[in-house]
């Protein structure tokens, strides 16, 4: 009898953001340093005016950004 291994599941990490430039650098750097690699990061932005989305685009281009 053979035992099929399941693929490693993809984890979606969803981060709500509203003017979160103070917190996003540390949060995203921490996530980026994880040893588990099967994840995606989605930032949901609610109209930030503090440059936080520009920061995410420049420093973490692999992150999915959804504007609300």
PDB file of N, CA, C and O in Angstrom:
ATOM      1  N   UNK A   1       0.850  -1.177   0.000  1.00  0.00           N
ATOM      2  CA  UNK A   1       0.000   0.000   0.000  1.00  0.00           C
ATOM      3  C   UNK A   1       0.892   1.236   0.000  1.00  0.00           C
ATOM      4  O   UNK A   1       1.793   1.361   0.830  1.00  0.00           O
ATOM      5  N   UNK A   2       0.642   2.126  -0.914  1.00  0.00           N
ATOM      6  CA  UNK A   2       1.422   3.361  -0.967  1.00  0.00           C
ATOM      7  C   UNK A   2       0.706   4.448  -0.187  1.00  0.00           C
ATOM      8  O   UNK A   2      -0.520   4.469  -0.071  1.00  0.00           O
ATOM      9  N   UNK A   3       1.498   5.325   0.329  1.00  0.00           N
ATOM     10  CA  UNK A   3       0.957   6.416   1.140  1.00  0.00           C
ATOM     11  C   UNK A   3       1.234   7.725   0.413  1.00  0.00           C
ATOM     12  O   UNK A   3       2.383   8.158   0.330  1.00  0.00           O
ATOM     13  N   UNK A   4       0.206   8.349  -0.105  1.00  0.00           N
ATOM     14  CA  UNK A   4       0.387   9.617  -0.814  1.00  0.00           C
ATOM     15  C   UNK A   4       0.493  10.753   0.180  1.00  0.00           C
ATOM     16  O   UNK A   4      -0.318  10.873   1.098  1.00  0.00           O
ATOM     17  N   UNK A   5       1.497  11.581  -0.011  1.00  0.00           N
ATOM     18  CA  UNK A   5       1.634  12.747   0.845  1.00  0.00           C
ATOM     19  C   UNK A   5       0.830  13.894   0.260  1.00  0.00           C
ATOM     20  O   UNK A   5       0.787  14.090  -0.955  1.00  0.00           O
ATOM     21  N   UNK A   6       0.205  14.634   1.133  1.00  0.00           N
ATOM     22  CA  UNK A   6      -0.539  15.809   0.705  1.00  0.00           C
ATOM     23  C   UNK A   6       0.443  16.935   0.441  1.00  0.00           C
ATOM     24  O   UNK A   6       1.479  17.025   1.098  1.00  0.00           O
ATOM     25  N   UNK A   7       0.123  17.795  -0.518  1.00  0.00           N
ATOM     26  CA  UNK A   7       0.983  18.963  -0.708  1.00  0.00           C
ATOM     27  C   UNK A   7       0.873  19.884   0.508  1.00  0.00           C
ATOM     28  O   UNK A   7      -0.138  19.897   1.210  1.00  0.00           O
ATOM     29  N   UNK A   8       1.916  20.638   0.733  1.00  0.00           N
ATOM     30  CA  UNK A   8       1.901  21.589   1.848  1.00  0.00           C
ATOM     31  C   UNK A   8       0.864  22.662   1.532  1.00  0.00           C
ATOM     32  O   UNK A   8       0.875  23.221   0.435  1.00  0.00           O
ATOM     33  N   UNK A   9      -0.026  22.956   2.466  1.00  0.00           N
ATOM     34  CA  UNK A   9      -1.077  23.932   2.183  1.00  0.00           C
ATOM     35  C   UNK A   9      -0.538  25.358   2.114  1.00  0.00           C
ATOM     36  O   UNK A   9       0.378  25.733   2.845  1.00  0.00           O
ATOM     37  N   UNK A  10      -1.125  26.130   1.224  1.00  0.00           N
ATOM     38  CA  UNK A  10      -0.822  27.550   1.114  1.00  0.00           C
ATOM     39  C   UNK A  10      -1.618  28.295   2.175  1.00  0.00           C
ATOM     40  O   UNK A  10      -2.821  28.081   2.329  1.00  0.00           O
ATOM     41  N   UNK A  11      -0.948  29.158   2.892  1.00  0.00           N
ATOM     42  CA  UNK A  11      -1.591  29.962   3.924  1.00  0.00           C
ATOM     43  C   UNK A  11      -1.700  31.387   3.403  1.00  0.00           C
ATOM     44  O   UNK A  11      -0.727  31.937   2.887  1.00  0.00           O
ATOM     45  N   UNK A  12      -2.873  31.984   3.534  1.00  0.00           N
ATOM     46  CA  UNK A  12      -3.067  33.390   3.177  1.00  0.00           C
ATOM     47  C   UNK A  12      -3.056  34.218   4.448  1.00  0.00           C
ATOM     48  O   UNK A  12      -3.833  33.971   5.370  1.00  0.00           O
ATOM     49  N   UNK A  13      -2.173  35.198   4.490  1.00  0.00           N
ATOM     50  CA  UNK A  13      -2.083  36.108   5.629  1.00  0.00           C
ATOM     51  C   UNK A  13      -2.678  37.429   5.176  1.00  0.00           C
ATOM     52  O   UNK A  13      -2.163  38.070   4.261  1.00  0.00           O
ATOM     53  N   UNK A  14      -3.758  37.829   5.817  1.00  0.00           N
ATOM     54  CA  UNK A  14      -4.474  39.040   5.423  1.00  0.00           C
ATOM     55  C   UNK A  14      -4.236  40.111   6.470  1.00  0.00           C
ATOM     56  O   UNK A  14      -4.484  39.905   7.658  1.00  0.00           O
ATOM     57  N   UNK A  15      -3.749  41.263   6.012  1.00  0.00           N
ATOM     58  CA  UNK A  15      -3.428  42.365   6.907  1.00  0.00           C
ATOM     59  C   UNK A  15      -4.307  43.555   6.546  1.00  0.00           C
ATOM     60  O   UNK A  15      -4.135  44.138   5.476  1.00  0.00           O
ATOM     61  N   UNK A  16      -5.249  43.930   7.417  1.00  0.00           N
ATOM     62  CA  UNK A  16      -6.010  45.156   7.178  1.00  0.00           C
ATOM     63  C   UNK A  16      -5.120  46.358   7.488  1.00  0.00           C
ATOM     64  O   UNK A  16      -4.332  46.325   8.433  1.00  0.00           O
ATOM     65  N   UNK A  17      -5.248  47.413   6.694  1.00  0.00           N
ATOM     66  CA  UNK A  17      -4.380  48.575   6.872  1.00  0.00           C
ATOM     67  C   UNK A  17      -5.159  49.869   6.687  1.00  0.00           C
ATOM     68  O   UNK A  17      -5.941  50.019   5.748  1.00  0.00           O
ATOM     69  N   UNK A  18      -4.928  50.790   7.596  1.00  0.00           N
ATOM     70  CA  UNK A  18      -5.373  52.177   7.451  1.00  0.00           C
ATOM     71  C   UNK A  18      -4.301  53.037   8.098  1.00  0.00           C
ATOM     72  O   UNK A  18      -4.209  53.122   9.323  1.00  0.00           O
ATOM     73  N   UNK A  19      -3.492  53.673   7.261  1.00  0.00           N
ATOM     74  CA  UNK A  19      -2.401  54.529   7.740  1.00  0.00           C
ATOM     75  C   UNK A  19      -1.488  53.785   8.714  1.00  0.00           C
ATOM     76  O   UNK A  19      -1.179  54.286   9.795  1.00  0.00           O
ATOM     77  N   UNK A  20      -1.066  52.603   8.325  1.00  0.00           N
ATOM     78  CA  UNK A  20      -0.275  51.750   9.205  1.00  0.00           C
ATOM     79  C   UNK A  20       1.222  51.787   8.974  1.00  0.00           C
ATOM     80  O   UNK A  20       1.916  50.825   9.301  1.00  0.00           O
ATOM     81  N   UNK A  21       1.738  52.875   8.418  1.00  0.00           N
ATOM     82  CA  UNK A  21       3.167  52.944   8.118  1.00  0.00           C
ATOM     83  C   UNK A  21       4.026  52.714   9.356  1.00  0.00           C
ATOM     84  O   UNK A  21       5.155  52.236   9.240  1.00  0.00           O
ATOM     85  N   UNK A  22       3.522  53.039  10.514  1.00  0.00           N
ATOM     86  CA  UNK A  22       4.275  52.843  11.757  1.00  0.00           C
ATOM     87  C   UNK A  22       4.471  51.353  12.061  1.00  0.00           C
ATOM     88  O   UNK A  22       5.470  50.973  12.673  1.00  0.00           O
ATOM     89  N   UNK A  23       3.534  50.520  11.641  1.00  0.00           N
ATOM     90  CA  UNK A  23       3.539  49.098  12.006  1.00  0.00           C
ATOM     91  C   UNK A  23       3.918  48.155  10.864  1.00  0.00           C
ATOM     92  O   UNK A  23       4.434  47.065  11.111  1.00  0.00           O
ATOM     93  N   UNK A  24       3.673  48.556   9.636  1.00  0.00           N
ATOM     94  CA  UNK A  24       3.892  47.650   8.507  1.00  0.00           C
ATOM     95  C   UNK A  24       5.342  47.196   8.330  1.00  0.00           C
ATOM     96  O   UNK A  24       5.559  46.015   8.057  1.00  0.00           O
ATOM     97  N   UNK A  25       6.341  48.061   8.468  1.00  0.00           N
ATOM     98  CA  UNK A  25       7.714  47.569   8.261  1.00  0.00           C
ATOM     99  C   UNK A  25       8.073  46.398   9.173  1.00  0.00           C
ATOM    100  O   UNK A  25       8.620  45.400   8.703  1.00  0.00           O
ATOM    101  N   UNK A  26       7.782  46.501  10.440  1.00  0.00           N
ATOM    102  CA  UNK A  26       8.090  45.410  11.368  1.00  0.00           C
ATOM    103  C   UNK A  26       7.255  44.175  11.112  1.00  0.00           C
ATOM    104  O   UNK A  26       7.758  43.052  11.154  1.00  0.00           O
ATOM    105  N   UNK A  27       5.989  44.384  10.849  1.00  0.00           N
ATOM    106  CA  UNK A  27       5.072  43.272  10.589  1.00  0.00           C
ATOM    107  C   UNK A  27       5.508  42.487   9.354  1.00  0.00           C
ATOM    108  O   UNK A  27       5.613  41.261   9.395  1.00  0.00           O
ATOM    109  N   UNK A  28       5.759  43.196   8.266  1.00  0.00           N
ATOM    110  CA  UNK A  28       6.105  42.522   7.018  1.00  0.00           C
ATOM    111  C   UNK A  28       7.505  41.911   7.071  1.00  0.00           C
ATOM    112  O   UNK A  28       7.734  40.846   6.498  1.00  0.00           O
ATOM    113  N   UNK A  29       8.430  42.564   7.744  1.00  0.00           N
ATOM    114  CA  UNK A  29       9.770  41.989   7.894  1.00  0.00           C
ATOM    115  C   UNK A  29       9.702  40.691   8.690  1.00  0.00           C
ATOM    116  O   UNK A  29      10.377  39.716   8.359  1.00  0.00           O
ATOM    117  N   UNK A  30       8.894  40.681   9.728  1.00  0.00           N
ATOM    118  CA  UNK A  30       8.733  39.472  10.539  1.00  0.00           C
ATOM    119  C   UNK A  30       8.152  38.331   9.711  1.00  0.00           C
ATOM    120  O   UNK A  30       8.632  37.200   9.779  1.00  0.00           O
ATOM    121  N   UNK A  31       7.128  38.629   8.940  1.00  0.00           N
ATOM    122  CA  UNK A  31       6.526  37.597   8.091  1.00  0.00           C
ATOM    123  C   UNK A  31       7.513  37.105   7.038  1.00  0.00           C
ATOM    124  O   UNK A  31       7.560  35.915   6.728  1.00  0.00           O
ATOM    125  N   UNK A  32       8.289  38.017   6.499  1.00  0.00           N
ATOM    126  CA  UNK A  32       9.258  37.675   5.466  1.00  0.00           C
ATOM    127  C   UNK A  32      10.361  36.752   5.995  1.00  0.00           C
ATOM    128  O   UNK A  32      10.987  36.032   5.218  1.00  0.00           O
ATOM    129  N   UNK A  33      10.599  36.770   7.295  1.00  0.00           N
ATOM    130  CA  UNK A  33      11.654  35.955   7.903  1.00  0.00           C
ATOM    131  C   UNK A  33      11.172  34.595   8.401  1.00  0.00           C
ATOM    132  O   UNK A  33      11.928  33.879   9.057  1.00  0.00           O
ATOM    133  N   UNK A  34       9.954  34.235   8.106  1.00  0.00           N
ATOM    134  CA  UNK A  34       9.428  32.942   8.543  1.00  0.00           C
ATOM    135  C   UNK A  34      10.113  31.802   7.800  1.00  0.00           C
ATOM    136  O   UNK A  34      10.537  31.964   6.656  1.00  0.00           O
ATOM    137  N   UNK A  35      10.218  30.664   8.447  1.00  0.00           N
ATOM    138  CA  UNK A  35      10.809  29.498   7.797  1.00  0.00           C
ATOM    139  C   UNK A  35       9.786  28.741   6.944  1.00  0.00           C
ATOM    140  O   UNK A  35      10.163  28.017   6.022  1.00  0.00           O
ATOM    141  N   UNK A  36       8.520  28.903   7.243  1.00  0.00           N
ATOM    142  CA  UNK A  36       7.457  28.296   6.431  1.00  0.00           C
ATOM    143  C   UNK A  36       7.266  29.179   5.204  1.00  0.00           C
ATOM    144  O   UNK A  36       6.969  30.366   5.341  1.00  0.00           O
ATOM    145  N   UNK A  37       7.429  28.628   4.027  1.00  0.00           N
ATOM    146  CA  UNK A  37       7.432  29.441   2.812  1.00  0.00           C
ATOM    147  C   UNK A  37       6.167  29.360   1.976  1.00  0.00           C
ATOM    148  O   UNK A  37       6.050  30.064   0.974  1.00  0.00           O
ATOM    149  N   UNK A  38       5.237  28.536   2.355  1.00  0.00           N
ATOM    150  CA  UNK A  38       4.028  28.357   1.547  1.00  0.00           C
ATOM    151  C   UNK A  38       2.936  29.319   2.008  1.00  0.00           C
ATOM    152  O   UNK A  38       1.913  28.900   2.550  1.00  0.00           O
ATOM    153  N   UNK A  39       3.163  30.599   1.787  1.00  0.00           N
ATOM    154  CA  UNK A  39       2.176  31.594   2.195  1.00  0.00           C
ATOM    155  C   UNK A  39       2.150  32.746   1.202  1.00  0.00           C
ATOM    156  O   UNK A  39       3.094  32.974   0.445  1.00  0.00           O
ATOM    157  N   UNK A  40       1.049  33.453   1.234  1.00  0.00           N
ATOM    158  CA  UNK A  40       0.923  34.699   0.489  1.00  0.00           C
ATOM    159  C   UNK A  40       0.468  35.759   1.479  1.00  0.00           C
ATOM    160  O   UNK A  40      -0.213  35.457   2.459  1.00  0.00           O
ATOM    161  N   UNK A  41       0.847  36.991   1.217  1.00  0.00           N
ATOM    162  CA  UNK A  41       0.436  38.097   2.071  1.00  0.00           C
ATOM    163  C   UNK A  41      -0.455  39.005   1.242  1.00  0.00           C
ATOM    164  O   UNK A  41      -0.119  39.383   0.120  1.00  0.00           O
ATOM    165  N   UNK A  42      -1.592  39.344   1.819  1.00  0.00           N
ATOM    166  CA  UNK A  42      -2.542  40.251   1.180  1.00  0.00           C
ATOM    167  C   UNK A  42      -2.766  41.417   2.133  1.00  0.00           C
ATOM    168  O   UNK A  42      -3.164  41.224   3.281  1.00  0.00           O
ATOM    169  N   UNK A  43      -2.508  42.627   1.648  1.00  0.00           N
ATOM    170  CA  UNK A  43      -2.781  43.825   2.436  1.00  0.00           C
ATOM    171  C   UNK A  43      -4.062  44.441   1.889  1.00  0.00           C
ATOM    172  O   UNK A  43      -4.155  44.766   0.706  1.00  0.00           O
ATOM    173  N   UNK A  44      -5.043  44.594   2.766  1.00  0.00           N
ATOM    174  CA  UNK A  44      -6.301  45.248   2.411  1.00  0.00           C
ATOM    175  C   UNK A  44      -6.212  46.677   2.930  1.00  0.00           C
ATOM    176  O   UNK A  44      -6.161  46.902   4.139  1.00  0.00           O
ATOM    177  N   UNK A  45      -6.194  47.633   2.020  1.00  0.00           N
ATOM    178  CA  UNK A  45      -6.033  49.028   2.428  1.00  0.00           C
ATOM    179  C   UNK A  45      -7.356  49.767   2.338  1.00  0.00           C
ATOM    180  O   UNK A  45      -8.129  49.584   1.397  1.00  0.00           O
ATOM    181  N   UNK A  46      -7.599  50.602   3.331  1.00  0.00           N
ATOM    182  CA  UNK A  46      -8.853  51.344   3.413  1.00  0.00           C
ATOM    183  C   UNK A  46      -8.624  52.839   3.193  1.00  0.00           C
ATOM    184  O   UNK A  46      -9.139  53.669   3.943  1.00  0.00           O
ATOM    185  N   UNK A  47      -7.852  53.175   2.163  1.00  0.00           N
ATOM    186  CA  UNK A  47      -7.665  54.576   1.802  1.00  0.00           C
ATOM    187  C   UNK A  47      -6.572  55.289   2.575  1.00  0.00           C
ATOM    188  O   UNK A  47      -6.729  56.462   2.915  1.00  0.00           O
ATOM    189  N   UNK A  48      -5.487  54.621   2.856  1.00  0.00           N
ATOM    190  CA  UNK A  48      -4.392  55.223   3.621  1.00  0.00           C
ATOM    191  C   UNK A  48      -3.825  56.446   2.915  1.00  0.00           C
ATOM    192  O   UNK A  48      -3.751  56.498   1.687  1.00  0.00           O
ATOM    193  N   UNK A  49      -3.426  57.424   3.716  1.00  0.00           N
ATOM    194  CA  UNK A  49      -2.838  58.659   3.200  1.00  0.00           C
ATOM    195  C   UNK A  49      -1.418  58.861   3.719  1.00  0.00           C
ATOM    196  O   UNK A  49      -0.839  59.928   3.517  1.00  0.00           O
ATOM    197  N   UNK A  50      -0.845  57.857   4.383  1.00  0.00           N
ATOM    198  CA  UNK A  50       0.456  58.016   5.031  1.00  0.00           C
ATOM    199  C   UNK A  50       1.621  57.406   4.254  1.00  0.00           C
ATOM    200  O   UNK A  50       2.737  57.347   4.771  1.00  0.00           O
ATOM    201  N   UNK A  51       1.386  56.957   3.037  1.00  0.00           N
ATOM    202  CA  UNK A  51       2.452  56.357   2.244  1.00  0.00           C
ATOM    203  C   UNK A  51       2.687  54.884   2.522  1.00  0.00           C
ATOM    204  O   UNK A  51       3.636  54.294   2.006  1.00  0.00           O
ATOM    205  N   UNK A  52       1.838  54.294   3.325  1.00  0.00           N
ATOM    206  CA  UNK A  52       2.050  52.887   3.679  1.00  0.00           C
ATOM    207  C   UNK A  52       1.952  51.967   2.461  1.00  0.00           C
ATOM    208  O   UNK A  52       2.706  51.000   2.360  1.00  0.00           O
ATOM    209  N   UNK A  53       1.058  52.248   1.561  1.00  0.00           N
ATOM    210  CA  UNK A  53       0.919  51.390   0.381  1.00  0.00           C
ATOM    211  C   UNK A  53       2.100  51.582  -0.567  1.00  0.00           C
ATOM    212  O   UNK A  53       2.570  50.617  -1.169  1.00  0.00           O
ATOM    213  N   UNK A  54       2.580  52.808  -0.704  1.00  0.00           N
ATOM    214  CA  UNK A  54       3.785  53.037  -1.507  1.00  0.00           C
ATOM    215  C   UNK A  54       4.971  52.280  -0.917  1.00  0.00           C
ATOM    216  O   UNK A  54       5.792  51.733  -1.653  1.00  0.00           O
ATOM    217  N   UNK A  55       5.057  52.249   0.402  1.00  0.00           N
ATOM    218  CA  UNK A  55       6.115  51.498   1.079  1.00  0.00           C
ATOM    219  C   UNK A  55       6.020  50.009   0.746  1.00  0.00           C
ATOM    220  O   UNK A  55       7.021  49.382   0.400  1.00  0.00           O
ATOM    221  N   UNK A  56       4.830  49.452   0.850  1.00  0.00           N
ATOM    222  CA  UNK A  56       4.646  48.019   0.569  1.00  0.00           C
ATOM    223  C   UNK A  56       5.023  47.721  -0.877  1.00  0.00           C
ATOM    224  O   UNK A  56       5.724  46.745  -1.145  1.00  0.00           O
ATOM    225  N   UNK A  57       4.570  48.546  -1.803  1.00  0.00           N
ATOM    226  CA  UNK A  57       4.886  48.327  -3.221  1.00  0.00           C
ATOM    227  C   UNK A  57       6.386  48.372  -3.484  1.00  0.00           C
ATOM    228  O   UNK A  57       6.906  47.582  -4.272  1.00  0.00           O
ATOM    229  N   UNK A  58       7.079  49.293  -2.825  1.00  0.00           N
ATOM    230  CA  UNK A  58       8.517  49.459  -3.055  1.00  0.00           C
ATOM    231  C   UNK A  58       9.350  48.372  -2.380  1.00  0.00           C
ATOM    232  O   UNK A  58      10.302  47.864  -2.972  1.00  0.00           O
ATOM    233  N   UNK A  59       9.001  48.016  -1.158  1.00  0.00           N
ATOM    234  CA  UNK A  59       9.833  47.104  -0.370  1.00  0.00           C
ATOM    235  C   UNK A  59       9.429  45.635  -0.464  1.00  0.00           C
ATOM    236  O   UNK A  59      10.261  44.747  -0.278  1.00  0.00           O
ATOM    237  N   UNK A  60       8.157  45.379  -0.750  1.00  0.00           N
ATOM    238  CA  UNK A  60       7.642  44.007  -0.794  1.00  0.00           C
ATOM    239  C   UNK A  60       6.753  43.836  -2.030  1.00  0.00           C
ATOM    240  O   UNK A  60       5.540  43.670  -1.897  1.00  0.00           O
ATOM    241  N   UNK A  61       7.340  43.876  -3.227  1.00  0.00           N
ATOM    242  CA  UNK A  61       6.527  43.835  -4.455  1.00  0.00           C
ATOM    243  C   UNK A  61       5.738  42.542  -4.641  1.00  0.00           C
ATOM    244  O   UNK A  61       4.801  42.505  -5.439  1.00  0.00           O
ATOM    245  N   UNK A  62       6.098  41.486  -3.922  1.00  0.00           N
ATOM    246  CA  UNK A  62       5.384  40.212  -4.047  1.00  0.00           C
ATOM    247  C   UNK A  62       4.055  40.213  -3.295  1.00  0.00           C
ATOM    248  O   UNK A  62       3.246  39.301  -3.471  1.00  0.00           O
ATOM    249  N   UNK A  63       3.823  41.217  -2.466  1.00  0.00           N
ATOM    250  CA  UNK A  63       2.601  41.272  -1.661  1.00  0.00           C
ATOM    251  C   UNK A  63       1.435  41.748  -2.517  1.00  0.00           C
ATOM    252  O   UNK A  63       1.570  42.671  -3.320  1.00  0.00           O
ATOM    253  N   UNK A  64       0.305  41.112  -2.332  1.00  0.00           N
ATOM    254  CA  UNK A  64      -0.928  41.487  -3.023  1.00  0.00           C
ATOM    255  C   UNK A  64      -1.570  42.627  -2.245  1.00  0.00           C
ATOM    256  O   UNK A  64      -1.728  42.544  -1.027  1.00  0.00           O
ATOM    257  N   UNK A  65      -1.943  43.700  -2.957  1.00  0.00           N
ATOM    258  CA  UNK A  65      -2.587  44.844  -2.318  1.00  0.00           C
ATOM    259  C   UNK A  65      -3.980  44.989  -2.907  1.00  0.00           C
ATOM    260  O   UNK A  65      -4.161  45.012  -4.124  1.00  0.00           O
ATOM    261  N   UNK A  66      -4.949  45.087  -2.025  1.00  0.00           N
ATOM    262  CA  UNK A  66      -6.331  45.307  -2.442  1.00  0.00           C
ATOM    263  C   UNK A  66      -6.795  46.596  -1.793  1.00  0.00           C
ATOM    264  O   UNK A  66      -6.758  46.732  -0.570  1.00  0.00           O
ATOM    265  N   UNK A  67      -7.233  47.544  -2.612  1.00  0.00           N
ATOM    266  CA  UNK A  67      -7.736  48.811  -2.092  1.00  0.00           C
ATOM    267  C   UNK A  67      -9.225  48.725  -1.851  1.00  0.00           C
ATOM    268  O   UNK A  67      -9.961  48.077  -2.595  1.00  0.00           O
ATOM    269  N   UNK A  68      -9.644  49.378  -0.818  1.00  0.00           N
ATOM    270  CA  UNK A  68     -11.063  49.373  -0.472  1.00  0.00           C
ATOM    271  C   UNK A  68     -11.614  50.766  -0.643  1.00  0.00           C
ATOM    272  O   UNK A  68     -12.800  50.994  -0.405  1.00  0.00           O
TER     273      UNK A  68
END
